[in-house]
Amino acid sequence: MIDLTRILPKLLSANPELAVKLVWARVAGEGLRRHAVPHRLEARKFIVSVADSMWQKQLQSMSTELIFRMNTLLGQGAIDEIVFRINPAAVAQEQKGVADKSSPARPAPAPAPTELLFAARSITDQDLRARFIRAAENCIARRDSRNE
């Protein structure tokens, strides 16, 4: 198996943006990768898309550590700054792409029982009612899959 950390400096000179994105995936880890999508590299400034201002603030507070880790793998001075830009569409698209690749297609949940739909009619907020029905359908599907 090839050790990625050994070839990164060579890759950095050949394709800096690809090298930085590969290192980001390793440094950010699975948890951050779902909420922070690498966008592009401009000179030594790395631009990352985030879903909202909360993630932006959280990651900005971690940027010094992230830059240190990335420069450790790439070689000192490869990244001077990480800019976190709010772009929920890019993050959502990345999450959708990851979900499509990682999980097999699940069958649609069985329709909710009539009693459940009748009871849900008393919920006046349409969005809340739809969420309640979806949650109930998913719960029933989980229960049924355990019984099979």
N, CA, C and O atoms as a GROMACS GRO file, in nm:
protein
  592
    1MET      N    1   0.084  -0.118   0.000
    1MET     CA    2   0.000   0.000   0.000
    1MET      C    3   0.089   0.125   0.000
    1MET      O    4   0.190   0.130   0.070
    2ILE      N    5   0.050   0.223  -0.079
    2ILE     CA    6   0.128   0.346  -0.091
    2ILE      C    7   0.091   0.440   0.023
    2ILE      O    8  -0.027   0.462   0.050
    3ASP      N    9   0.192   0.494   0.088
    3ASP     CA   10   0.169   0.591   0.195
    3ASP      C   11   0.147   0.728   0.132
    3ASP      O   12   0.238   0.785   0.072
    4LEU      N   13   0.026   0.779   0.145
    4LEU     CA   14  -0.012   0.905   0.084
    4LEU      C   15   0.077   1.020   0.130
    4LEU      O   16   0.107   1.110   0.052
    5THR      N   17   0.119   1.018   0.254
    5THR     CA   18   0.198   1.130   0.307
    5THR      C   19   0.333   1.141   0.238
    5THR      O   20   0.392   1.250   0.238
    6ARG      N   21   0.384   1.033   0.180
    6ARG     CA   22   0.514   1.039   0.112
    6ARG      C   23   0.504   1.104  -0.025
    6ARG      O   24   0.598   1.169  -0.070
    7ILE      N   25   0.391   1.086  -0.092
    7ILE     CA   26   0.379   1.141  -0.227
    7ILE      C   27   0.314   1.279  -0.230
    7ILE      O   28   0.312   1.344  -0.335
    8LEU      N   29   0.263   1.325  -0.117
    8LEU     CA   30   0.195   1.455  -0.115
    8LEU      C   31   0.283   1.571  -0.158
    8LEU      O   32   0.238   1.655  -0.237
    9PRO      N   33   0.407   1.581  -0.110
    9PRO     CA   34   0.489   1.695  -0.157
    9PRO      C   35   0.507   1.697  -0.308
    9PRO      O   36   0.507   1.804  -0.368
   10LYS      N   37   0.522   1.580  -0.372
   10LYS     CA   38   0.536   1.574  -0.518
   10LYS      C   39   0.403   1.612  -0.584
   10LYS      O   40   0.401   1.685  -0.684
   11LEU      N   41   0.293   1.564  -0.529
   11LEU     CA   42   0.162   1.597  -0.583
   11LEU      C   43   0.134   1.746  -0.567
   11LEU      O   44   0.068   1.806  -0.652
   12LEU      N   45   0.182   1.803  -0.459
   12LEU     CA   46   0.162   1.946  -0.435
   12LEU      C   47   0.223   2.030  -0.547
   12LEU      O   48   0.164   2.129  -0.589
   13SER      N   49   0.340   1.990  -0.594
   13SER     CA   50   0.401   2.067  -0.702
   13SER      C   51   0.333   2.041  -0.835
   13SER      O   52   0.326   2.130  -0.920
   14ALA      N   53   0.281   1.920  -0.856
   14ALA     CA   54   0.216   1.886  -0.983
   14ALA      C   55   0.072   1.938  -0.990
   14ALA      O   56   0.030   1.993  -1.092
   15ASN      N   57  -0.004   1.919  -0.882
   15ASN     CA   58  -0.146   1.960  -0.879
   15ASN      C   59  -0.179   2.006  -0.738
   15ASN      O   60  -0.232   1.930  -0.658
   16PRO      N   61  -0.147   2.131  -0.706
   16PRO     CA   62  -0.164   2.179  -0.569
   16PRO      C   63  -0.306   2.166  -0.516
   16PRO      O   64  -0.326   2.128  -0.400
   17GLU      N   65  -0.406   2.197  -0.598
   17GLU     CA   66  -0.544   2.194  -0.550
   17GLU      C   67  -0.586   2.052  -0.511
   17GLU      O   68  -0.650   2.032  -0.408
   18LEU      N   69  -0.550   1.954  -0.593
   18LEU     CA   70  -0.583   1.816  -0.562
   18LEU      C   71  -0.514   1.770  -0.434
   18LEU      O   72  -0.575   1.705  -0.350
   19ALA      N   73  -0.388   1.807  -0.420
   19ALA     CA   74  -0.314   1.769  -0.299
   19ALA      C   75  -0.379   1.827  -0.175
   19ALA      O   76  -0.393   1.758  -0.074
   20VAL      N   77  -0.418   1.953  -0.181
   20VAL     CA   78  -0.480   2.019  -0.066
   20VAL      C   79  -0.614   1.955  -0.033
   20VAL      O   80  -0.647   1.937   0.084
   21LYS      N   81  -0.692   1.921  -0.135
   21LYS     CA   82  -0.822   1.858  -0.111
   21LYS      C   83  -0.805   1.719  -0.050
   21LYS      O   84  -0.883   1.680   0.038
   22LEU      N   85  -0.705   1.644  -0.094
   22LEU     CA   86  -0.678   1.512  -0.035
   22LEU      C   87  -0.638   1.526   0.111
   22LEU      O   88  -0.684   1.449   0.196
   23VAL      N   89  -0.553   1.622   0.139
   23VAL     CA   90  -0.509   1.644   0.277
   23VAL      C   91  -0.626   1.691   0.363
   23VAL      O   92  -0.638   1.651   0.478
   24TRP      N   93  -0.712   1.776   0.307
   24TRP     CA   94  -0.829   1.822   0.382
   24TRP      C   95  -0.915   1.703   0.424
   24TRP      O   96  -0.960   1.696   0.539
   25ALA      N   97  -0.936   1.609   0.333
   25ALA     CA   98  -1.018   1.492   0.364
   25ALA      C   99  -0.958   1.414   0.482
   25ALA      O  100  -1.031   1.363   0.566
   26ARG      N  101  -0.828   1.406   0.486
   26ARG     CA  102  -0.763   1.333   0.596
   26ARG      C  103  -0.764   1.413   0.726
   26ARG      O  104  -0.791   1.358   0.832
   27VAL      N  105  -0.735   1.541   0.716
   27VAL     CA  106  -0.726   1.626   0.835
   27VAL      C  107  -0.864   1.652   0.896
   27VAL      O  108  -0.880   1.649   1.018
   28ALA      N  109  -0.962   1.678   0.812
   28ALA     CA  110  -1.096   1.713   0.862
   28ALA      C  111  -1.164   1.593   0.925
   28ALA      O  112  -1.240   1.609   1.021
   29GLY      N  113  -1.139   1.476   0.874
   29GLY     CA  114  -1.206   1.358   0.928
   29GLY      C  115  -1.349   1.350   0.879
   29GLY      O  116  -1.402   1.444   0.820
   30GLU      N  117  -1.410   1.238   0.905
   30GLU     CA  118  -1.546   1.211   0.854
   30GLU      C  119  -1.648   1.311   0.907
   30GLU      O  120  -1.735   1.355   0.831
   31GLY      N  121  -1.639   1.348   1.033
   31GLY     CA  122  -1.737   1.438   1.092
   31GLY      C  123  -1.739   1.575   1.027
   31GLY      O  124  -1.846   1.627   0.995
   32LEU      N  125  -1.622   1.635   1.009
   32LEU     CA  126  -1.617   1.768   0.949
   32LEU      C  127  -1.642   1.766   0.799
   32LEU      O  128  -1.698   1.860   0.744
   33ARG      N  129  -1.601   1.658   0.733
   33ARG     CA  130  -1.618   1.650   0.588
   33ARG      C  131  -1.765   1.660   0.548
   33ARG      O  132  -1.796   1.705   0.438
   34ARG      N  133  -1.855   1.618   0.635
   34ARG     CA  134  -1.997   1.625   0.603
   34ARG      C  135  -2.049   1.769   0.607
   34ARG      O  136  -2.152   1.799   0.548
   35HIS      N  137  -1.978   1.857   0.676
   35HIS     CA  138  -2.027   1.994   0.696
   35HIS      C  139  -1.936   2.099   0.635
   35HIS      O  140  -1.970   2.218   0.634
   36ALA      N  141  -1.820   2.058   0.584
   36ALA     CA  142  -1.725   2.152   0.526
   36ALA      C  143  -1.666   2.089   0.400
   36ALA      O  144  -1.593   1.990   0.406
   37VAL      N  145  -1.698   2.147   0.286
   37VAL     CA  146  -1.661   2.091   0.156
   37VAL      C  147  -1.550   2.177   0.095
   37VAL      O  148  -1.565   2.298   0.083
   38PRO      N  149  -1.438   2.114   0.057
   38PRO     CA  150  -1.330   2.193  -0.004
   38PRO      C  151  -1.377   2.251  -0.137
   38PRO      O  152  -1.440   2.183  -0.218
   39HIS      N  153  -1.345   2.378  -0.157
   39HIS     CA  154  -1.392   2.445  -0.279
   39HIS      C  155  -1.277   2.466  -0.376
   39HIS      O  156  -1.276   2.409  -0.486
   40ARG      N  157  -1.179   2.547  -0.336
   40ARG     CA  158  -1.065   2.570  -0.426
   40ARG      C  159  -0.946   2.626  -0.347
   40ARG      O  160  -0.957   2.666  -0.231
   41LEU      N  161  -0.834   2.628  -0.416
   41LEU     CA  162  -0.711   2.683  -0.360
   41LEU      C  163  -0.672   2.804  -0.443
   41LEU      O  164  -0.659   2.795  -0.565
   42GLU      N  165  -0.655   2.919  -0.377
   42GLU     CA  166  -0.611   3.042  -0.443
   42GLU      C  167  -0.479   3.081  -0.379
   42GLU      O  168  -0.474   3.124  -0.264
   43ALA      N  169  -0.372   3.066  -0.456
   43ALA     CA  170  -0.237   3.089  -0.404
   43ALA      C  171  -0.219   2.998  -0.282
   43ALA      O  172  -0.216   2.876  -0.297
   44ARG      N  173  -0.206   3.055  -0.164
   44ARG     CA  174  -0.191   2.972  -0.043
   44ARG      C  175  -0.311   2.988   0.050
   44ARG      O  176  -0.302   2.964   0.170
   45LYS      N  177  -0.423   3.031  -0.008
   45LYS     CA  178  -0.548   3.046   0.067
   45LYS      C  179  -0.643   2.936   0.022
   45LYS      O  180  -0.677   2.926  -0.096
   46PHE      N  181  -0.686   2.853   0.117
   46PHE     CA  182  -0.774   2.739   0.089
   46PHE      C  183  -0.916   2.780   0.124
   46PHE      O  184  -0.943   2.823   0.236
   47ILE      N  185  -1.007   2.768   0.028
   47ILE     CA  186  -1.147   2.809   0.048
   47ILE      C  187  -1.233   2.684   0.066
   47ILE      O  188  -1.229   2.592  -0.015
   48VAL      N  189  -1.310   2.684   0.174
   48VAL     CA  190  -1.394   2.570   0.211
   48VAL      C  191  -1.537   2.620   0.225
   48VAL      O  192  -1.562   2.723   0.287
   49SER      N  193  -1.632   2.545   0.167
   49SER     CA  194  -1.774   2.580   0.178
   49SER      C  195  -1.833   2.515   0.302
   49SER      O  196  -1.806   2.398   0.331
   50VAL      N  197  -1.914   2.592   0.376
   50VAL     CA  198  -1.983   2.541   0.495
   50VAL      C  199  -2.132   2.571   0.483
   50VAL      O  200  -2.173   2.656   0.404
   51ALA      N  201  -2.212   2.500   0.561
   51ALA     CA  202  -2.356   2.510   0.549
   51ALA      C  203  -2.414   2.640   0.605
   51ALA      O  204  -2.508   2.696   0.548
   52ASP      N  205  -2.359   2.689   0.716
   52ASP     CA  206  -2.419   2.806   0.780
   52ASP      C  207  -2.315   2.879   0.865
   52ASP      O  208  -2.200   2.837   0.876
   53SER      N  209  -2.359   2.991   0.924
   53SER     CA  210  -2.267   3.074   1.001
   53SER      C  211  -2.219   3.006   1.129
   53SER      O  212  -2.110   3.036   1.178
   54MET      N  213  -2.298   2.915   1.181
   54MET     CA  214  -2.256   2.843   1.301
   54MET      C  215  -2.134   2.755   1.270
   54MET      O  216  -2.037   2.755   1.346
   55TRP      N  217  -2.139   2.682   1.159
   55TRP     CA  218  -2.024   2.601   1.119
   55TRP      C  219  -1.906   2.691   1.083
   55TRP      O  220  -1.791   2.657   1.112
   56GLN      N  221  -1.935   2.803   1.020
   56GLN     CA  222  -1.829   2.896   0.983
   56GLN      C  223  -1.752   2.943   1.106
   56GLN      O  224  -1.629   2.941   1.108
   57LYS      N  225  -1.824   2.985   1.209
   57LYS     CA  226  -1.760   3.033   1.332
   57LYS      C  227  -1.684   2.921   1.402
   57LYS      O  228  -1.572   2.942   1.450
   58GLN      N  229  -1.745   2.804   1.408
   58GLN     CA  230  -1.680   2.691   1.474
   58GLN      C  231  -1.549   2.653   1.405
   58GLN      O  232  -1.447   2.631   1.470
   59LEU      N  233  -1.553   2.646   1.273
   59LEU     CA  234  -1.434   2.607   1.199
   59LEU      C  235  -1.328   2.718   1.197
   59LEU      O  236  -1.209   2.689   1.194
   60GLN      N  237  -1.372   2.843   1.198
   60GLN     CA  238  -1.275   2.952   1.206
   60GLN      C  239  -1.196   2.944   1.336
   60GLN      O  240  -1.077   2.974   1.339
   61SER      N  241  -1.263   2.904   1.443
   61SER     CA  242  -1.192   2.891   1.570
   61SER      C  243  -1.093   2.775   1.568
   61SER      O  244  -0.999   2.772   1.648
   62MET      N  245  -1.112   2.680   1.477
   62MET     CA  246  -1.023   2.564   1.465
   62MET      C  247  -0.921   2.581   1.353
   62MET      O  248  -0.837   2.494   1.332
   63SER      N  249  -0.926   2.692   1.281
   63SER     CA  250  -0.846   2.706   1.159
   63SER      C  251  -0.696   2.696   1.184
   63SER      O  252  -0.625   2.640   1.101
   64THR      N  253  -0.647   2.749   1.293
   64THR     CA  254  -0.503   2.741   1.321
   64THR      C  255  -0.457   2.596   1.332
   64THR      O  256  -0.353   2.559   1.277
   65GLU      N  257  -0.535   2.516   1.402
   65GLU     CA  258  -0.502   2.374   1.416
   65GLU      C  259  -0.512   2.302   1.282
   65GLU      O  260  -0.428   2.219   1.249
   66LEU      N  261  -0.615   2.333   1.204
   66LEU     CA  262  -0.633   2.270   1.074
   66LEU      C  263  -0.519   2.305   0.979
   66LEU      O  264  -0.468   2.220   0.907
   67ILE      N  265  -0.478   2.432   0.979
   67ILE     CA  266  -0.366   2.475   0.895
   67ILE      C  267  -0.239   2.403   0.936
   67ILE      O  268  -0.163   2.357   0.851
   68PHE      N  269  -0.215   2.392   1.066
   68PHE     CA  270  -0.097   2.322   1.116
   68PHE      C  271  -0.095   2.177   1.068
   68PHE      O  272   0.007   2.128   1.019
   69ARG      N  273  -0.208   2.109   1.083
   69ARG     CA  274  -0.215   1.968   1.041
   69ARG      C  275  -0.195   1.953   0.891
   69ARG      O  276  -0.125   1.862   0.846
   70MET      N  277  -0.257   2.043   0.813
   70MET     CA  278  -0.242   2.035   0.668
   70MET      C  279  -0.097   2.061   0.627
   70MET      O  280  -0.042   1.991   0.542
   71ASN      N  281  -0.036   2.162   0.686
   71ASN     CA  282   0.103   2.194   0.653
   71ASN      C  283   0.198   2.084   0.698
   71ASN      O  284   0.304   2.066   0.637
   72THR      N  285   0.164   2.012   0.803
   72THR     CA  286   0.246   1.900   0.847
   72THR      C  287   0.250   1.793   0.739
   72THR      O  288   0.355   1.734   0.713
   73LEU      N  289   0.138   1.768   0.675
   73LEU     CA  290   0.133   1.667   0.570
   73LEU      C  291   0.186   1.717   0.436
   73LEU      O  292   0.250   1.642   0.362
   74LEU      N  293   0.159   1.843   0.406
   74LEU     CA  294   0.197   1.898   0.275
   74LEU      C  295   0.339   1.954   0.273
   74LEU      O  296   0.401   1.960   0.167
   75GLY      N  297   0.387   1.994   0.385
   75GLY     CA  298   0.513   2.067   0.391
   75GLY      C  299   0.484   2.207   0.440
   75GLY      O  300   0.384   2.267   0.399
   76GLN      N  301   0.567   2.258   0.525
   76GLN     CA  302   0.543   2.388   0.586
   76GLN      C  303   0.522   2.497   0.483
   76GLN      O  304   0.592   2.503   0.382
   77GLY      N  305   0.426   2.583   0.510
   77GLY     CA  306   0.400   2.699   0.426
   77GLY      C  307   0.313   2.673   0.305
   77GLY      O  308   0.293   2.763   0.224
   78ALA      N  309   0.260   2.553   0.290
   78ALA     CA  310   0.174   2.524   0.176
   78ALA      C  311   0.042   2.600   0.187
   78ALA      O  312  -0.011   2.647   0.086
   79ILE      N  313  -0.012   2.610   0.309
   79ILE     CA  314  -0.138   2.680   0.334
   79ILE      C  315  -0.112   2.790   0.436
   79ILE      O  316  -0.059   2.764   0.544
   80ASP      N  317  -0.151   2.912   0.401
   80ASP     CA  318  -0.138   3.024   0.494
   80ASP      C  319  -0.269   3.053   0.565
   80ASP      O  320  -0.271   3.098   0.680
   81GLU      N  321  -0.380   3.027   0.495
   81GLU     CA  322  -0.509   3.067   0.548
   81GLU      C  323  -0.618   2.973   0.495
   81GLU      O  324  -0.612   2.926   0.382
   82ILE      N  325  -0.718   2.948   0.580
   82ILE     CA  326  -0.838   2.876   0.537
   82ILE      C  327  -0.955   2.972   0.553
   82ILE      O  328  -0.977   3.027   0.661
   83VAL      N  329  -1.029   2.991   0.446
   83VAL     CA  330  -1.145   3.078   0.447
   83VAL      C  331  -1.269   2.989   0.438
   83VAL      O  332  -1.281   2.907   0.347
   84PHE      N  333  -1.360   3.006   0.533
   84PHE     CA  334  -1.483   2.928   0.536
   84PHE      C  335  -1.596   3.016   0.484
   84PHE      O  336  -1.636   3.113   0.549
   85ARG      N  337  -1.647   2.980   0.368
   85ARG     CA  338  -1.755   3.057   0.305
   85ARG      C  339  -1.886   2.981   0.318
   85ARG      O  340  -1.890   2.859   0.302
   86ILE      N  341  -1.991   3.054   0.346
   86ILE     CA  342  -2.123   2.992   0.360
   86ILE      C  343  -2.178   2.962   0.222
   86ILE      O  344  -2.199   3.052   0.140
   87ASN      N  345  -2.202   2.833   0.198
   87ASN     CA  346  -2.257   2.787   0.071
   87ASN      C  347  -2.335   2.659   0.097
   87ASN      O  348  -2.284   2.549   0.071
   88PRO      N  349  -2.457   2.671   0.149
   88PRO     CA  350  -2.533   2.552   0.185
   88PRO      C  351  -2.561   2.460   0.067
   88PRO      O  352  -2.573   2.338   0.086
   89ALA      N  353  -2.572   2.514  -0.054
   89ALA     CA  354  -2.600   2.430  -0.170
   89ALA      C  355  -2.484   2.334  -0.198
   89ALA      O  356  -2.507   2.216  -0.227
   90ALA      N  357  -2.362   2.382  -0.188
   90ALA     CA  358  -2.245   2.296  -0.211
   90ALA      C  359  -2.237   2.186  -0.107
   90ALA      O  360  -2.205   2.071  -0.140
   91VAL      N  361  -2.265   2.219   0.017
   91VAL     CA  362  -2.260   2.120   0.125
   91VAL      C  363  -2.370   2.017   0.106
   91VAL      O  364  -2.347   1.897   0.121
   92ALA      N  365  -2.490   2.062   0.072
   92ALA     CA  366  -2.602   1.970   0.050
   92ALA      C  367  -2.573   1.876  -0.067
   92ALA      O  368  -2.603   1.757  -0.060
   93GLN      N  369  -2.515   1.930  -0.173
   93GLN     CA  370  -2.483   1.846  -0.288
   93GLN      C  371  -2.378   1.741  -0.252
   93GLN      O  372  -2.388   1.626  -0.294
   94GLU      N  373  -2.279   1.780  -0.175
   94GLU     CA  374  -2.176   1.685  -0.131
   94GLU      C  375  -2.237   1.579  -0.041
   94GLU      O  376  -2.204   1.461  -0.054
   95GLN      N  377  -2.324   1.619   0.050
   95GLN     CA  378  -2.389   1.522   0.138
   95GLN      C  379  -2.474   1.425   0.058
   95GLN      O  380  -2.477   1.305   0.088
   96LYS      N  381  -2.543   1.475  -0.043
   96LYS     CA  382  -2.625   1.389  -0.128
   96LYS      C  383  -2.537   1.291  -0.203
   96LYS      O  384  -2.570   1.173  -0.213
   97GLY      N  385  -2.424   1.340  -0.255
   97GLY     CA  386  -2.332   1.253  -0.328
   97GLY      C  387  -2.274   1.145  -0.239
   97GLY      O  388  -2.260   1.030  -0.283
   98VAL      N  389  -2.238   1.179  -0.117
   98VAL     CA  390  -2.184   1.082  -0.022
   98VAL      C  391  -2.291   0.980   0.014
   98VAL      O  392  -2.263   0.861   0.022
   99ALA      N  393  -2.414   1.025   0.036
   99ALA     CA  394  -2.522   0.934   0.071
   99ALA      C  395  -2.551   0.839  -0.044
   99ALA      O  396  -2.577   0.720  -0.022
  100ASP      N  397  -2.547   0.890  -0.168
  100ASP     CA  398  -2.572   0.805  -0.284
  100ASP      C  399  -2.466   0.697  -0.299
  100ASP      O  400  -2.497   0.584  -0.336
  101LYS      N  401  -2.340   0.731  -0.269
  101LYS     CA  402  -2.230   0.636  -0.284
  101LYS      C  403  -2.224   0.535  -0.171
  101LYS      O  404  -2.193   0.418  -0.193
  102SER      N  405  -2.254   0.580  -0.051
  102SER     CA  406  -2.229   0.496   0.066
  102SER      C  407  -2.343   0.404   0.105
  102SER      O  408  -2.319   0.297   0.161
  103SER      N  409  -2.464   0.442   0.078
  103SER     CA  410  -2.575   0.359   0.125
  103SER      C  411  -2.652   0.301   0.008
  103SER      O  412  -2.683   0.371  -0.089
  104PRO      N  413  -2.684   0.174   0.017
  104PRO     CA  414  -2.764   0.115  -0.090
  104PRO      C  415  -2.904   0.175  -0.088
  104PRO      O  416  -2.952   0.223   0.014
  105ALA      N  417  -2.966   0.173  -0.202
  105ALA     CA  418  -3.101   0.230  -0.211
  105ALA      C  419  -3.196   0.152  -0.121
  105ALA      O  420  -3.204   0.030  -0.126
  106ARG      N  421  -3.267   0.227  -0.038
  106ARG     CA  422  -3.365   0.164   0.051
  106ARG      C  423  -3.502   0.175  -0.012
  106ARG      O  424  -3.534   0.275  -0.076
  107PRO      N  425  -3.581   0.072   0.006
  107PRO     CA  426  -3.717   0.082  -0.047
  107PRO      C  427  -3.794   0.191   0.026
  107PRO      O  428  -3.767   0.221   0.142
  108ALA      N  429  -3.889   0.248  -0.043
  108ALA     CA  430  -3.973   0.350   0.020
  108ALA      C  431  -4.050   0.289   0.135
  108ALA      O  432  -4.095   0.174   0.126
  109PRO      N  433  -4.067   0.365   0.243
  109PRO     CA  434  -4.142   0.309   0.356
  109PRO      C  435  -4.286   0.279   0.316
  109PRO      O  436  -4.343   0.344   0.227
  110ALA      N  437  -4.341   0.182   0.382
  110ALA     CA  438  -4.481   0.146   0.357
  110ALA      C  439  -4.569   0.264   0.395
  110ALA      O  440  -4.535   0.340   0.486
  111PRO      N  441  -4.682   0.280   0.328
  111PRO     CA  442  -4.770   0.392   0.362
  111PRO      C  443  -4.818   0.380   0.508
  111PRO      O  444  -4.836   0.270   0.562
  112ALA      N  445  -4.838   0.494   0.566
  112ALA     CA  446  -4.882   0.497   0.706
  112ALA      C  447  -5.021   0.437   0.719
  112ALA      O  448  -5.104   0.451   0.630
  113PRO      N  449  -5.046   0.369   0.831
  113PRO     CA  450  -5.179   0.314   0.854
  113PRO      C  451  -5.284   0.426   0.861
  113PRO      O  452  -5.254   0.540   0.896
  114THR      N  453  -5.404   0.391   0.828
  114THR     CA  454  -5.514   0.487   0.825
  114THR      C  455  -5.535   0.554   0.960
  114THR      O  456  -5.563   0.673   0.968
  115GLU      N  457  -5.521   0.476   1.069
  115GLU     CA  458  -5.540   0.534   1.203
  115GLU      C  459  -5.439   0.645   1.230
  115GLU      O  460  -5.470   0.746   1.292
  116LEU      N  461  -5.317   0.623   1.182
  116LEU     CA  462  -5.212   0.722   1.202
  116LEU      C  463  -5.244   0.848   1.124
  116LEU      O  464  -5.233   0.959   1.177
  117LEU      N  465  -5.284   0.833   1.000
  117LEU     CA  466  -5.319   0.949   0.918
  117LEU      C  467  -5.437   1.025   0.977
  117LEU      O  468  -5.439   1.148   0.975
  118PHE      N  469  -5.533   0.953   1.030
  118PHE     CA  470  -5.648   1.016   1.092
  118PHE      C  471  -5.605   1.096   1.215
  118PHE      O  472  -5.650   1.209   1.236
  119ALA      N  473  -5.518   1.037   1.297
  119ALA     CA  474  -5.470   1.106   1.416
  119ALA      C  475  -5.385   1.228   1.379
  119ALA      O  476  -5.390   1.330   1.447
  120ALA      N  477  -5.308   1.216   1.270
  120ALA     CA  478  -5.220   1.326   1.228
  120ALA      C  479  -5.298   1.446   1.178
  120ALA      O  480  -5.245   1.557   1.175
  121ARG      N  481  -5.424   1.427   1.139
  121ARG     CA  482  -5.506   1.539   1.091
  121ARG      C  483  -5.523   1.646   1.196
  121ARG      O  484  -5.548   1.762   1.163
  122SER      N  485  -5.511   1.609   1.323
  122SER     CA  486  -5.529   1.709   1.429
  122SER      C  487  -5.408   1.802   1.442
  122SER      O  488  -5.415   1.902   1.512
  123ILE      N  489  -5.297   1.771   1.375
  123ILE     CA  490  -5.180   1.860   1.376
  123ILE      C  491  -5.204   1.968   1.271
  123ILE      O  492  -5.211   1.939   1.152
  124THR      N  493  -5.216   2.092   1.316
  124THR     CA  494  -5.253   2.200   1.224
  124THR      C  495  -5.137   2.245   1.135
  124THR      O  496  -5.160   2.284   1.021
  125ASP      N  497  -5.015   2.241   1.185
  125ASP     CA  498  -4.899   2.283   1.107
  125ASP      C  499  -4.870   2.174   1.003
  125ASP      O  500  -4.837   2.061   1.038
  126GLN      N  501  -4.882   2.210   0.874
  126GLN     CA  502  -4.866   2.110   0.768
  126GLN      C  503  -4.727   2.051   0.763
  126GLN      O  504  -4.711   1.931   0.741
  127ASP      N  505  -4.625   2.134   0.784
  127ASP     CA  506  -4.487   2.084   0.783
  127ASP      C  507  -4.465   1.986   0.898
  127ASP      O  508  -4.407   1.879   0.879
  128LEU      N  509  -4.512   2.022   1.016
  128LEU     CA  510  -4.499   1.934   1.131
  128LEU      C  511  -4.575   1.804   1.109
  128LEU      O  512  -4.527   1.697   1.145
  129ARG      N  513  -4.695   1.814   1.050
  129ARG     CA  514  -4.774   1.694   1.023
  129ARG      C  515  -4.699   1.601   0.927
  129ARG      O  516  -4.695   1.480   0.948
  130ALA      N  517  -4.641   1.657   0.820
  130ALA     CA  518  -4.567   1.576   0.723
  130ALA      C  519  -4.446   1.510   0.788
  130ALA      O  520  -4.417   1.393   0.762
  131ARG      N  521  -4.376   1.583   0.874
  131ARG     CA  522  -4.260   1.526   0.944
  131ARG      C  523  -4.303   1.414   1.039
  131ARG      O  524  -4.236   1.312   1.049
  132PHE      N  525  -4.414   1.435   1.106
  132PHE     CA  526  -4.466   1.333   1.197
  132PHE      C  527  -4.498   1.205   1.121
  132PHE      O  528  -4.464   1.095   1.165
  133ILE      N  529  -4.563   1.219   1.008
  133ILE     CA  530  -4.601   1.101   0.929
  133ILE      C  531  -4.477   1.030   0.876
  133ILE      O  532  -4.469   0.908   0.880
  134ARG      N  533  -4.379   1.107   0.826
  134ARG     CA  534  -4.254   1.046   0.777
  134ARG      C  535  -4.183   0.972   0.888
  134ARG      O  536  -4.134   0.861   0.868
  135ALA      N  537  -4.177   1.033   1.006
  135ALA     CA  538  -4.111   0.969   1.120
  135ALA      C  539  -4.182   0.840   1.158
  135ALA      O  540  -4.118   0.738   1.187
  136ALA      N  541  -4.313   0.844   1.159
  136ALA     CA  542  -4.391   0.724   1.192
  136ALA      C  543  -4.370   0.616   1.087
  136ALA      O  544  -4.355   0.498   1.122
  137GLU      N  545  -4.368   0.653   0.959
  137GLU     CA  546  -4.345   0.555   0.852
  137GLU      C  547  -4.207   0.492   0.865
  137GLU      O  548  -4.192   0.371   0.848
  138ASN      N  549  -4.106   0.574   0.896
  138ASN     CA  550  -3.970   0.521   0.913
  138ASN      C  551  -3.963   0.428   1.034
  138ASN      O  552  -3.897   0.324   1.028
  139CYS      N  553  -4.029   0.464   1.141
  139CYS     CA  554  -4.032   0.380   1.261
  139CYS      C  555  -4.096   0.245   1.230
  139CYS      O  556  -4.045   0.140   1.271
  140ILE      N  557  -4.207   0.248   1.159
  140ILE     CA  558  -4.277   0.125   1.122
  140ILE      C  559  -4.188   0.040   1.031
  140ILE      O  560  -4.181  -0.082   1.047
  141ALA      N  561  -4.119   0.104   0.936
  141ALA     CA  562  -4.031   0.031   0.843
  141ALA      C  563  -3.917  -0.035   0.920
  141ALA      O  564  -3.880  -0.149   0.890
  142ARG      N  565  -3.859   0.038   1.019
  142ARG     CA  566  -3.751  -0.022   1.101
  142ARG      C  567  -3.802  -0.142   1.177
  142ARG      O  568  -3.737  -0.246   1.183
  143ARG      N  569  -3.919  -0.125   1.237
  143ARG     CA  570  -3.979  -0.235   1.312
  143ARG      C  571  -4.002  -0.356   1.224
  143ARG      O  572  -3.972  -0.469   1.263
  144ASP      N  573  -4.055  -0.332   1.105
  144ASP     CA  574  -4.083  -0.441   1.012
  144ASP      C  575  -3.955  -0.508   0.963
  144ASP      O  576  -3.952  -0.630   0.944
  145SER      N  577  -3.848  -0.428   0.941
  145SER     CA  578  -3.723  -0.488   0.895
  145SER      C  579  -3.658  -0.574   1.001
  145SER      O  580  -3.590  -0.671   0.968
  146ARG      N  581  -3.678  -0.541   1.127
  146ARG     CA  582  -3.625  -0.624   1.237
  146ARG      C  583  -3.701  -0.756   1.245
  146ARG      O  584  -3.643  -0.859   1.280
  147ASN      N  585  -3.830  -0.753   1.213
  147ASN     CA  586  -3.912  -0.872   1.222
  147ASN      C  587  -3.891  -0.968   1.105
  147ASN      O  588  -3.928  -1.085   1.112
  148GLU      N  589  -3.829  -0.918   0.997
  148GLU     CA  590  -3.809  -1.005   0.880
  148GLU      C  591  -3.692  -1.094   0.892
  148GLU      O  592  -3.664  -1.172   0.801
   0.00000   0.00000   0.00000
